[in-house]
Amino acid sequence: MDVVLQLLLNGLAVGCIYGLVALGFVLIYKATELVNFAQGDLMMLGAFTCYMFVVWYGIGYWPAFALAVVTLAIFGALLDRVILRRVIGQPQFTVVMLTIGLGAIFRSFASMTWGSEVYTLPTPFSAQQTMIWGVSVSHEYISIIVGTMILCAVLYAFFTRTRLGVAMQATSQNQLAAYYMGIPVKLVFSMIWAISAGVSTVAGVLLAPISLIDTNLGFIGVKAFAAAVLGGFGSIPGALVGGITIGLIEMFSGAYLPLGFKDVAAYAVLLIVLVVRPQGMFGTVGRKRV
Amino acid sequence: MRSVFKTSYYQDFGLFRNRTQRDWYLVLMLGLMSMPFLLPAYLVDFSLVLIFGLCGLSLMVLVGYTGLVSLGHAAFLGIGAYSHVYFSQDLGVPWIVSVALAAMVAAATGVLVGLPALRMAGLYFAIATLAFALIIQEVFTRWDSITGGLKGKMVERPVIFGYALHDEAPFYLLCLGCLISGLWITRNLLRAPTGRALMAIRDSEIAAQSIGINLAFYKIMAFGYSAAMMGVAGALFAHKVGFLAPDIFSVLLSIQFLLMVVVGGLGSLHGAIFGAIFVALLPVAISTARDSVPEWFGQIFGVFGTDTGFAVSAAVDRFVKQPGLEPGIFGLILVLFILFEPQGIYGRWAKIKLYFSLFPLYKQATFKRQKSYMKSERFR
């Protein structure tokens, strides 16, 4: 029983990370219909930036966390402003290749700036444990789960309560109509990219204590992709539920299935979902109108 | 503007536009065949170009002509490579039969994966192939008895009809033969009704379906054909690298193949070859540049005094020797091509040709990209 509970909590924590990165995909996809294959690499950049502030410049964990989120948010907005705005309306394949190229550039940039070693990020939660229902849980895992919950609440409030949030929803529903209503669509796109980059930074910094920081951290993006598809690309709660599902499946298959299944479980689930229910758990799909 | 004067319908069926074009291709082929005598030192790189050309061709049929994006084609290269080595070395099947079997295994896997995957639209298909490639890579790692697992597997030189190709020159000619026959088959496939059906699917699935094209059949055919050609390329690739390990066939290799078709120019067989030349020779060019670029910088900045020259040279040297530089350059080239020349090298070549054939009358706006709004692919 203890083992199951332990796996459940670990899976939940890892799943929250997948969910957050998937949330980044979904936000961008909903608003701009661009699929950002560089999302995982944005997360990697975020984790490295926070590491740089904490270890190189000796800023405390919390201010460094906030600074990293702000830095990456500005970077995301610039990315949209300078590069991705040019390809809006182009075929989806163009965008996929463009973001794959950007991801390669980010990885290369990270390994040249911060080196290709593996780093650990010192946090206030390191090496502390609490007993919950007779299971010892390290604070790092709790920080991930709590952080995800807070972030989701903030995002939910933002999208339903603020003017900008509602404008973003309108833009994602119909770009042209949003223009007619006087919404600054270009600004909204940049803001969406900023939020998405910020969210993946939060994911990266929360993940850092349990998974070490290196330039290949971005490959988590592929699993997050699985999560986004599982939840039905374009559904925000779906992304989180999908992420947690993938995290749990990964943990349990690692414990109860033969060696090697842990790494491919996420992809196998992805393939099965795509075959059985291509629209995901929460998505809707139809034929394109001619 | 020169145009061909056609006097019979059969001229439209020809492989080449006219006799001049055919003669030029003959000259090119002779030039390539005499490469072992002209540039023996570079044969190692050239045979890789030819193998990559086969890969590019395979992906061009799928991405450039059918409009299906596969993010996992390295998996088929791996399947071809491992099954060829298994058949020819472990089972002792003759070389040619073994290559044919490898192509068949790859095609069968392709069809098997394609059957469910082709129900999905654009992006989902790309993701499904990515997931498939990651699973196949894990299979290569775990299936010790056939693939040798993480220890890898040695590959012997090819033996064809009792004649062992130990030297690079005959192997180069073998690759050249495979690429030319691949080009010939593909060109024939694409100018037949099959090819036109594929292009119709690429341009609009709904329009293609409404004129009676069986979407599922043609998509699966294209996928299987592409996988089979990748299988043949894999067999040659196995001999080329001489040692198979699972991490060769990574997602990064798949992305390099996609880079090949994008940089070469989507929707043209020339593009596949241009892209292959580019992708296969770029690492060679980068490693050459690594040695010479710092010196150039040193000489340029040497104008401001010897010390400055040395300092700049040392700084540039440190910069270009960084291990992470190469994938970054690949990424940068990809981004620049997509932003500024989406038609790739072949598109640029076509533009230059048009410029000269229209000489004083060429208009900048001929190839200008149209500005467009976001076209929603969501349906509500």
Boltz contact constraints between the chains, C-beta under 6 A:
constraints:
  - contact:
      token1: [A, 33]
      token2: [B, 374]
      max_distance: 6.0
  - contact:
      token1: [A, 35]
      token2: [B, 123]
      max_distance: 6.0
  - contact:
      token1: [A, 86]
      token2: [B, 339]
      max_distance: 6.0
  - contact:
      token1: [A, 88]
      token2: [B, 374]
      max_distance: 6.0
  - contact:
      token1: [A, 89]
      token2: [B, 372]
      max_distance: 6.0
  - contact:
      token1: [A, 89]
      token2: [B, 373]
      max_distance: 6.0
  - contact:
      token1: [A, 89]
      token2: [B, 374]
      max_distance: 6.0
  - contact:
      token1: [A, 89]
      token2: [B, 375]
      max_distance: 6.0
  - contact:
      token1: [A, 92]
      token2: [B, 122]
      max_distance: 6.0
  - contact:
      token1: [A, 92]
      token2: [B, 123]
      max_distance: 6.0
  - contact:
      token1: [A, 93]
      token2: [B, 69]
      max_distance: 6.0
  - contact:
      token1: [A, 94]
      token2: [B, 338]
      max_distance: 6.0
  - contact:
      token1: [A, 97]
      token2: [B, 262]
      max_distance: 6.0
  - contact:
      token1: [A, 97]
      token2: [B, 338]
      max_distance: 6.0
  - contact:
      token1: [A, 98]
      token2: [B, 338]
      max_distance: 6.0
  - contact:
      token1: [A, 100]
      token2: [B, 255]
      max_distance: 6.0
  - contact:
      token1: [A, 101]
      token2: [B, 331]
      max_distance: 6.0
  - contact:
      token1: [A, 101]
      token2: [B, 334]
      max_distance: 6.0
  - contact:
      token1: [A, 101]
      token2: [B, 335]
      max_distance: 6.0
  - contact:
      token1: [A, 104]
      token2: [B, 327]
      max_distance: 6.0
  - contact:
      token1: [A, 104]
      token2: [B, 330]
      max_distance: 6.0
  - contact:
      token1: [A, 104]
      token2: [B, 331]
      max_distance: 6.0
  - contact:
      token1: [A, 105]
      token2: [B, 328]
      max_distance: 6.0
  - contact:
      token1: [A, 105]
      token2: [B, 331]
      max_distance: 6.0
  - contact:
      token1: [A, 105]
      token2: [B, 332]
      max_distance: 6.0
  - contact:
      token1: [A, 108]
      token2: [B, 324]
      max_distance: 6.0
  - contact:
      token1: [A, 108]
      token2: [B, 327]
      max_distance: 6.0
  - contact:
      token1: [A, 108]
      token2: [B, 328]
      max_distance: 6.0
  - contact:
      token1: [A, 111]
      token2: [B, 324]
      max_distance: 6.0
  - contact:
      token1: [A, 112]
      token2: [B, 322]
      max_distance: 6.0
  - contact:
      token1: [A, 112]
      token2: [B, 324]
      max_distance: 6.0
  - contact:
      token1: [A, 175]
      token2: [B, 374]
      max_distance: 6.0
  - contact:
      token1: [A, 260]
      token2: [B, 138]
      max_distance: 6.0
  - contact:
      token1: [A, 260]
      token2: [B, 142]
      max_distance: 6.0
  - contact:
      token1: [A, 263]
      token2: [B, 138]
      max_distance: 6.0
  - contact:
      token1: [A, 264]
      token2: [B, 135]
      max_distance: 6.0
  - contact:
      token1: [A, 264]
      token2: [B, 138]
      max_distance: 6.0
  - contact:
      token1: [A, 267]
      token2: [B, 131]
      max_distance: 6.0
  - contact:
      token1: [A, 267]
      token2: [B, 134]
      max_distance: 6.0
  - contact:
      token1: [A, 267]
      token2: [B, 135]
      max_distance: 6.0
  - contact:
      token1: [A, 270]
      token2: [B, 131]
      max_distance: 6.0
  - contact:
      token1: [A, 271]
      token2: [B, 131]
      max_distance: 6.0
  - contact:
      token1: [A, 274]
      token2: [B, 120]
      max_distance: 6.0
  - contact:
      token1: [A, 274]
      token2: [B, 124]
      max_distance: 6.0
  - contact:
      token1: [A, 274]
      token2: [B, 128]
      max_distance: 6.0
  - contact:
      token1: [A, 275]
      token2: [B, 116]
      max_distance: 6.0
  - contact:
      token1: [A, 278]
      token2: [B, 120]
      max_distance: 6.0
  - contact:
      token1: [A, 278]
      token2: [B, 124]
      max_distance: 6.0
  - contact:
      token1: [A, 286]
      token2: [B, 379]
      max_distance: 6.0
  - contact:
      token1: [A, 290]
      token2: [B, 206]
      max_distance: 6.0
